[in-house]
Amino acid sequence: MKQTSGPARKPAEAVIKDIRRATRRQFSSEEKIRIVLEGLRGEDSIAELCRREGIASSMYYGWSKEFLEAGKK
């Protein structure tokens, strides 16, 4: 049996790109500062904070490094 294709479908790579674009979030400077300060407060673990905010811990530590280096200037 031959399958007939319906409407033209996007290639898988295009679909993945669309999903990534839709799920990638931009954080404002104020949001980054708020998250870093919350982490420095130490009330919750960094892992818990990152889970709650929906970011990777490596992203948090990158922001933290930028924040602390900016304070030295």
C-alpha positions in Angstrom: 0.0 0.0 0.0 1.3 3.4 -0.9 0.9 6.2 1.6 -0.2 9.5 0.3 1.3 12.5 1.9 -0.9 15.2 3.3 0.0 18.8 3.3 3.7 19.6 2.8 5.6 18.9 6.0 8.6 20.8 7.2 11.9 18.9 7.4 12.8 17.8 11.0 15.6 20.3 11.3 13.2 23.2 10.6 10.8 21.9 13.2 13.6 21.6 15.8 14.8 25.1 15.0 11.2 26.5 15.5 10.9 24.7 18.8 14.3 26.0 20.1 13.4 29.5 19.0 10.1 29.3 20.8 11.5 27.9 24.0 14.7 30.0 24.2 14.1 32.7 26.8 15.8 36.1 27.0 16.5 37.5 30.5 16.6 41.2 31.1 19.5 42.6 33.1 17.1 43.2 36.0 16.0 39.6 36.0 19.7 38.4 35.9 20.6 40.6 38.9 17.6 39.5 40.9 18.4 35.8 40.3 22.1 36.3 41.2 21.3 38.3 44.3 18.8 35.6 45.4 21.6 33.0 44.9 24.0 35.1 47.0 21.5 35.4 49.8 21.8 31.6 50.3 18.3 30.9 51.4 18.0 28.1 48.9 20.6 26.0 47.1 21.8 27.2 43.7 20.3 24.0 42.2 16.9 24.7 43.7 17.0 28.3 42.5 18.0 27.3 39.0 15.2 24.7 38.8 12.6 27.3 40.0 13.8 29.9 37.5 14.2 27.4 34.7 17.8 28.0 34.0 20.9 25.8 33.9 23.3 26.2 36.8 26.1 27.0 34.4 24.1 30.0 33.2 23.6 31.1 36.8 27.4 30.9 37.5 28.2 32.8 34.4 25.8 35.6 35.4 27.3 35.5 38.9 30.8 35.9 37.6 29.8 38.8 35.3 28.0 40.5 38.2 30.9 40.1 40.7 33.5 41.3 38.1 31.3 44.3 37.3 31.4 45.2 41.0 35.2 45.4 40.9 35.2 48.1 38.3 
